[in-house]
Amino acid sequence: MTNSISLAQGREYLAIPGPSVIPDAVLQAMHRPSPNIYEGELIEMMPSLTRDLCRVARTEHNVAIYISNGHGTWEAALSNVIAPGETVLAPASGRFTHGWAEMAEGIGAKVQLIDFGSSSAWDFDRIAEALRDDKAHMIKAVLAVHVDTSSSIRNDIPALRALLDDLDHPALLMADCIASLGCDRFEMDAWGVDVTVTACQKGLMTPAGTGFVFFNDKAQAKRAAMPRVSQYWDWQPRSNPELFYQYFNGTAPTHHLYGLRAALDMIHAEGMEQVWARHERLAMAIWEACETWAQGDALHLNVAERQHRSHAVTALRLTEGRGTPLREFTENQLGLTLGIGLGMDDWEGCFRLGHMGHVNGQMVMATLGGVETALAALDIPRGKGALDAAAAVLASKT
Ligand SMILES: *Cc1c(COP(=O)(O)O)cnc(C)c1O
C-alpha cells in the first residue's frame, strides 16, 4: 500500500448491514429532555405509532414492543408460542438461522435444523420431506429467516406458506425480518406469516434498542394454550395494554419512541412501494458493479442467482483472505466502513456491503467507488467498468 496520507477525514460512512445510517430527522427527534411517562404526548402517540409500525409489516394484527435488540425478539417470539419439549423446524441459509435455532434450544425446544450452507437459498424439496415425515405434527413452528444478513440470501416466504398449506401442516410460520423490513418487500398478512420479528436499527433507521414482534390470531391461539409464558416476554399485555407501562413492562424507551416516530414518518411519506423500489434499484446497481469486478476472477458475489439476493445487504468473497485488508483500506484511507464477513469459513476473505434504510444513489456510488479504489490500491484483479455499469442502472428510467 503506497498511500502514506489518510483521506479519511470528513464525514465517515458506516456502510455495514446494521446498525444502519441514522437520519438527521431521527437524531433530532431524540434530542430532547425526558418526557412525562404518566400522561401527555408520549402516551397519546402510542396508538398511531403501533398502527404505523404494523403498516410497515403490512399487517392488521398485533404488535408487541420490547426494549431489546433482534436477539431479544427471537426469544420473545419463541417464549410466547413454544413450550419446552416442543419441536421447531429451522431451514438455514446462513448464520442467523443457526442463532435463532440456538435460542430455541435455550428455551427447551427441540430443533430440527436443515442446513443449506451459506450460499444457497432454501431447497423446498428438503423442507417438504421434513414436514411430510412429521405425520404427528410435532413441529409447532418453522423459523424462517427472510434475509440472512450473513450470507445476503433472501428466501421465498410465500413459497414456504404455500408448502405448509399444500401439506396441510399446522405449524406456525415465524419470520425473521430484522434485515429485510423496510428494505425488501414483505407483506405479513398477504403472505400468511403468523409471527414476524424485527428490530429498529436496520431498515427502520433508529438506534439499536427496540424490537418488535407482530403476531396474528393463529399465533395468539397458540399463546393462549401455553402452560405458562414468562411475564416479561408475554406479548399479551404489551400488545393490548390497559395502562401505558404495560406496553413495555416498565419504563418506556422514551427517546427511541420519538426517533421511531420520525423514522416511520419518513417511511410512510416516501411510501412502502417506493421504499422497496428504491432498495431494489440501488441493489441492482451494486450487483452490476460486483458482477463486473467478478470478471477479474478474484471477487465473487456470495449469492449467484439474483432472485435469491437481498436488496439490503450484499456479501462478497475475495480470494486469499483479502476481505480484511480491503475493509481496512476503505476504513483507514477513505472513511468508509464496510461489513465484516460473518459466519463464513473463510471470513477474512469475505466482506459485506450494507445498503439498508437511509441510503440513496450517491451513497451507493460512493461505496462502490470506495471498493473500486481499494481493489486498485491492493492490486486485486477485477473487471473494468464497474462504476459505469452501476451508474447506468441508476441513470435508467425503468
Ligand atoms: C441483525 C440481525 C439479527 C440480530 O439482531 P441484533 O439486533 O444484532 O440482535 C437477527 N437476524 C437477522 C436476519 C439480522 O439481520
The ligand as an SDF file (V2000), in Angstrom:
LIG
                    3D

 15 15  0  0  0  0  0  0  0  0999 V2000
  -29.2070   -8.1590   12.7120 C   0  0  0  0  0  0  0  0  0  0  0  0
  -29.9540   -9.4440   12.6280 C   0  0  0  0  0  0  0  0  0  0  0  0
  -30.2550  -10.1970   13.7660 C   0  0  0  0  0  0  0  0  0  0  0  0
  -29.7450   -9.8620   15.1190 C   0  0  0  0  0  0  0  0  0  0  0  0
  -30.1750   -8.6210   15.5600 O   0  0  0  0  0  0  0  0  0  0  0  0
  -29.4220   -7.9380   16.8050 P   0  0  0  0  0  0  0  0  0  0  0  0
  -30.1510   -6.6510   16.9110 O   0  0  0  0  0  0  0  0  0  0  0  0
  -27.9980   -7.8060   16.4260 O   0  0  0  0  0  0  0  0  0  0  0  0
  -29.6290   -8.8130   17.9760 O   0  0  0  0  0  0  0  0  0  0  0  0
  -31.0030  -11.3360   13.5950 C   0  0  0  0  0  0  0  0  0  0  0  0
  -31.4410  -11.7330   12.4090 N   0  0  0  0  0  0  0  0  0  0  0  0
  -31.1620  -11.0400   11.2800 C   0  0  0  0  0  0  0  0  0  0  0  0
  -31.6790  -11.5340    9.9720 C   0  0  0  0  0  0  0  0  0  0  0  0
  -30.4100   -9.8770   11.3680 C   0  0  0  0  0  0  0  0  0  0  0  0
  -30.1250   -9.1890   10.2590 O   0  0  0  0  0  0  0  0  0  0  0  0
  1  2  1  0
  2  3  1  0
  2 14  2  0
  3  4  1  0
  3 10  2  0
  4  5  1  0
  5  6  1  0
  6  7  2  0
  6  8  1  0
  6  9  1  0
 10 11  1  0
 11 12  2  0
 12 13  1  0
 12 14  1  0
 14 15  1  0
M  END
$$$$
